[in-house]
Amino acid sequence: MSDMERLHRIKYMIQQRKCVPREDFLSELEISPATFKRDLEYLRSRMQASIVYDRFMGGYKFENSSSIERIEMPGLWFSEKEATALVLMQHLLSSLDQGGLIGPHIEPLTAIIDGILGQSDATAKELRKRIKVIGMGSRKNSIENFSEIGSALLKRNRLEIHYYSKGKDENTAREISPQRLIYYRENWYLDAYCHLRDGLRSFSVDGIQNAVLTNKKAQEVSEKECQEHFAQSYGIFSGKATQRAKLRFNPEHARWVAGEHWHGQQVGSFDKDGYYTLEFDFGQDPELIRDIMKHGSGVEVLGPASLKARVKAELSKALSLY
């Protein structure tokens, strides 16, 4: 029996029997009094387990029920290696948690992980100091309605919202049936059926204002239909694909772009001179145009003609500023 298994067993024995004499631990776990003493100290100091000795009952018990809840992790008692991996995961989640949705729920787990790692060289504090997540494109707006959105998704109820569209600079009142929450390019989006527009739409979560959870059941949209609507074309606000883009990157930019994911069904190929041609479907083009322009002279739009004209017009407007 490993040390972690033994600690789990001690916790389980107390939880099931409420109060356990020391002799029962020693005999059932086949350990010495010194080992049992060390295990108790570990559970108390590292796992925040309030285990006390009850002289009247003649055994060890949890001081209160909240202690049981705090360390209750069925089947999840981690080695130092596993806890180190969890620290990395927890740190990344916290770094991405702009809306404060995740943080309060993982704080108890964080304390337990820190306890397992203890004073080893790879402490949680040192790991967190050595890892940094930089959100270059993330918006710093407060996300005030995250909990309402989460509740609507889980309860499958509709939301009444006021939505501010940055692209159109307008506010609209809508009733929506949330389908799924998406984390895309450092920001959160909600895919939902919009009852105002009678169709699927993607909403930037930081644009959702005054969200109210209703008692109306959400209109369900199949996963297949969502995929067909949102995933077949380029970008987060794309809709169904209506055109096919064909881009040609020069050798310098090709070395980077060839390893990038632009579209789930993209097709790319190199020619003998090192140029890289990338093709994929798209619907609306504003996001695509912005991404093309990031590459400046490193990319040429081969088609369609309408996209080429739009990019040319945007570049001309940019040039006029200098």
Secondary structure, 3 states (H helix, E strand, C coil): CCHHHHHHHHHHHHHHHCCECHHHHHHHHCCCHHHHHHHHHHHHHCCCCCEEEECCCCEEEECCHHHHHHHCCCCCCCCHHHHHHHHHHHHHHHHHCCCCCCHHHHHHHHHHHHHHHCCCCCCHHHHHHCCCCCCCCCCCCCCCCHHHHHHHHHHCEEEEEEEEECCCCEEEEEEEEEEEEEEECCEEEEEEEECCCCEEEEEEHHHEEEEEEEEEECCCCCHHHHHHHHCCCCCCCCCCCCEEEEEEECHHHHHHHCCCCCCCCCEEEECCCCCEEEEEEECCCHHHHHHHHCCHHHEEEEECHHHHHHHHHHHHHHHCCC
